[in-house]
Each structure stands twice: as structure tokens, then as C-alpha cells.
Amino acid sequence: MTSQLILTAVYKSPLSNTPHTFSKLLPASSAETLFTDAKTQHLAALRTAVISLQEEVNVHLTECMQAEKKAEEDATAEEKYGEEEGEEEE
């Protein structure tokens, strides 16, 4: 009997209520994974999927960080709108 496996990672940002799910389909496993060659192939596929999934997570987190930084810059620019350079609040 063959079963399909899915490698899944879920990231939930403290700034968002919506979790982001990452998934990678793994090659089907079967009773043949009891053999050394099959185990080696299965583990190689798992390693490749983990590396790929990690790359996707890293891209997502980088995009989130850039969006947060831009939002902070926009908020700072909005706060300073209309102020003259060197002008101090009393």
C-alpha cells in the first residue's frame, strides 16, 4: 500500500491573525521503504523538501519584514509631515 506524504510548516505572525501555511508533497512511501535503497531515496527526498520549504519560509519572512519596515517608515513620514528640518517641539 502506498501513502502520499505532505511536509507542512505553519507560520503565525504576532502581527497577524492569519497563519501562513507552507507545504511540500513528498514522494509516496510504501512497504518498500524497509529496504536500504528505498530509505535512502525517501530521506533524500525529505531533505530536499525541507530545504525547499525553509527557502519559502525565509522568502515569506523577508517580505513580511520589508512590509513592516515600510509601514514604520510611512508612519514616521506621516508624523513628520509639515515639520521643518531642525524645528523642535516645545
Phi, psi and omega per residue, in radians:
M1 nan 2.354 -3.122
T2 -1.870 2.418 3.101
S3 -2.218 2.460 3.131
Q4 -1.526 2.304 3.139
L5 -1.959 2.542 3.111
I6 -2.242 2.197 3.046
L7 -1.561 2.167 -3.057
T8 -2.273 2.436 3.017
A9 -2.273 2.455 3.134
V10 -2.154 2.239 3.090
Y11 -1.996 2.224 3.076
K12 -2.115 1.999 -3.137
S13 -1.343 2.501 3.054
P14 -1.157 -0.275 -3.112
L15 -1.658 -0.058 -3.082
S16 -2.395 2.561 3.091
N17 -1.541 -0.162 -3.082
T18 -1.758 2.033 3.099
P19 -1.300 2.665 3.103
H20 -1.912 2.187 -3.089
T21 -1.881 2.354 3.095
F22 -2.048 2.354 -3.122
S23 -2.433 2.555 3.057
K24 -2.338 2.293 3.087
L25 -1.407 2.290 3.103
L26 -1.776 2.697 3.077
P27 -1.021 2.600 -3.138
A28 -1.052 2.503 3.073
S29 -1.923 2.739 -3.135
S30 -2.608 -3.028 3.106
A31 -1.090 -0.338 3.141
E32 -1.161 -0.284 3.141
T33 -1.176 -0.050 3.046
L34 -1.275 -0.363 3.140
F35 -1.479 2.539 -3.049
T36 -0.993 -0.804 -3.131
D37 -1.076 -0.749 -3.140
A38 -1.145 -0.693 3.101
K39 -1.102 -0.756 -3.136
T40 -1.076 -0.773 3.122
Q41 -1.134 -0.722 3.140
H42 -1.117 -0.783 3.138
L43 -1.172 -0.611 3.085
A44 -1.133 -0.731 3.109
A45 -1.145 -0.684 3.110
L46 -1.114 -0.772 3.128
R47 -1.069 -0.786 3.118
T48 -1.063 -0.743 3.137
A49 -1.142 -0.704 3.130
V50 -1.111 -0.775 3.131
I51 -1.091 -0.775 3.125
S52 -1.108 -0.755 3.124
L53 -1.093 -0.726 3.123
Q54 -1.097 -0.692 3.097
E55 -1.085 -0.725 3.110
E56 -1.117 -0.737 3.115
V57 -1.093 -0.768 3.141
N58 -1.069 -0.743 3.103
V59 -1.085 -0.796 -3.139
H60 -1.062 -0.814 -3.123
L61 -1.136 -0.656 3.096
T62 -1.107 -0.756 3.097
E63 -1.083 -0.717 3.111
C64 -1.104 -0.761 -3.138
M65 -1.115 -0.708 3.122
Q66 -1.144 -0.701 3.121
A67 -1.142 -0.727 3.114
E68 -1.124 -0.723 3.135
K69 -1.118 -0.742 3.124
K70 -1.127 -0.707 3.120
A71 -1.093 -0.714 3.103
E72 -1.139 -0.747 3.123
E73 -1.108 -0.721 3.122
D74 -1.120 -0.716 3.131
A75 -1.146 -0.707 3.113
T76 -1.141 -0.756 3.129
A77 -1.110 -0.662 3.127
E78 -1.171 -0.668 3.116
E79 -1.141 -0.624 -3.083
K80 -1.547 -0.064 -3.090
Y81 -0.993 2.222 3.087
G82 1.582 -0.165 3.122
E83 -1.467 2.510 3.068
E84 -1.485 2.616 3.094
E85 -1.104 2.280 3.139
G86 1.489 -0.097 3.120
E87 -1.322 2.313 -3.123
E88 -1.975 2.595 3.063
E89 -1.458 2.560 3.114
E90 -1.817 nan nan
